[in-house]
C-alpha cells in the first residue's frame, strides 16, 4: 500500500493499459502489464467507472453522495482508502 493518500483535489484516472468488463454486475479488470485480475462490485464499481475520465477524490465524493445515501465524511474516507488501494495495484494514476 502507498504511504500517503493522494490530495483530494488532484485529478486521477484509470491506467491506460487496463482492460475492464461488466460481468453480471461485478466489474472485472485486468492489468495487462502485470497480468493480474481484479473484481469490484457495488459503489466501488461506480467509483471506478467515474475514474474513466480524470476526476478528483472530491469529485468522486460529490457524485457518490448524490447517487447513494452516504455521509460525505464517511464517503471521503472510504474513497481515499479505495483510491490508495487502486493506485498501489497500478489500476489508477495521477493525471499529469
Phi and psi in degrees as a GROMACS rama.xvg file:
@    title "Ramachandran Plot"
@    xaxis  label "Phi"
@    yaxis  label "Psi"
@TYPE xy
-71.3729  153.992  UNK-2
-79.3052  -25.2375  UNK-3
-134.976  154.193  UNK-4
-81.0737  146.752  UNK-5
-67.6473  148.93  UNK-6
-57.5716  139.292  UNK-7
-63.8053  -16.0464  UNK-8
-107.794  -2.44879  UNK-9
-74.3058  137.378  UNK-10
-75.9685  136.637  UNK-11
-124.748  157.305  UNK-12
-155.446  163.006  UNK-13
-63.2003  151.593  UNK-14
-72.4518  144.829  UNK-15
-68.8208  -23.2044  UNK-16
-90.2015  19.4079  UNK-17
-94.6083  133.46  UNK-18
-108.97  128.506  UNK-19
-134.376  146.756  UNK-20
-149.265  148.552  UNK-21
-90.9234  120.362  UNK-22
-120.848  100.856  UNK-23
52.6446  46.6324  UNK-24
87.3392  -4.32907  UNK-25
-111.24  133.523  UNK-26
-85.0789  120.418  UNK-27
-112.089  129.734  UNK-28
-126.997  153.166  UNK-29
-131.454  128.351  UNK-30
-87.2115  105.147  UNK-31
-62.1996  -34.876  UNK-32
-68.3496  -46.2948  UNK-33
-84.1044  -19.8565  UNK-34
69.9531  32.1215  UNK-35
-114.54  147.584  UNK-36
-106.418  146.539  UNK-37
-138.137  150.802  UNK-38
-130.608  138.123  UNK-39
-137.049  139.81  UNK-40
-133.442  173.163  UNK-41
65.2472  -139.713  UNK-42
-63.3829  -33.7128  UNK-43
-60.3097  -39.6742  UNK-44
-64.1394  -39.0908  UNK-45
-66.0512  -43.7795  UNK-46
-61.7423  -42.0867  UNK-47
-65.8385  -36.6562  UNK-48
-60.2982  -42.1193  UNK-49
-65.1436  -25.9512  UNK-50
-76.2794  2.95215  UNK-51
-62.674  -35.0598  UNK-52
-111.565  151.649  UNK-53
-54.8018  130.728  UNK-54
-153.973  148.62  UNK-55
-90.8541  167.348  UNK-56
-60.2654  -39.5366  UNK-57
-62.7462  -37.6034  UNK-58
-64.6592  -40.1603  UNK-59
-61.9878  -45.4129  UNK-60
-59.7267  -44.801  UNK-61
-59.4768  -46.77  UNK-62
-68.4101  -47.6775  UNK-63
-64.564  -41.9554  UNK-64
-68.3302  -25.1007  UNK-65
-75.4889  -36.3788  UNK-66
-90.1196  -24.4142  UNK-67
-126.784  156.928  UNK-68
-87.1544  91.5931  UNK-69
-149.624  142.069  UNK-70
-70.4478  139.55  UNK-71
-57.8132  -43.7695  UNK-72
-63.6823  -42.7878  UNK-73
-66.6477  -42.667  UNK-74
-59.567  -44.7338  UNK-75
-61.6025  -46.569  UNK-76
-61.1364  -46.2936  UNK-77
-63.9317  -42.3813  UNK-78
-68.8321  -35.624  UNK-79
-60.6359  -46.1236  UNK-80
-64.9853  -41.9587  UNK-81
-61.7101  -48.3813  UNK-82
-65.1619  -39.2596  UNK-83
-60.1195  -42.9269  UNK-84
-64.2961  -43.5513  UNK-85
-61.6753  -42.0264  UNK-86
-66.3934  -40.9756  UNK-87
-62.3402  -28.9413  UNK-88
-95.7555  6.70707  UNK-89
72.945  23.4356  UNK-90
-95.9506  -21.1137  UNK-91
-136.399  146.881  UNK-92
-138.56  163.59  UNK-93
-76.7765  143.24  UNK-94
-81.9212  131.718  UNK-95
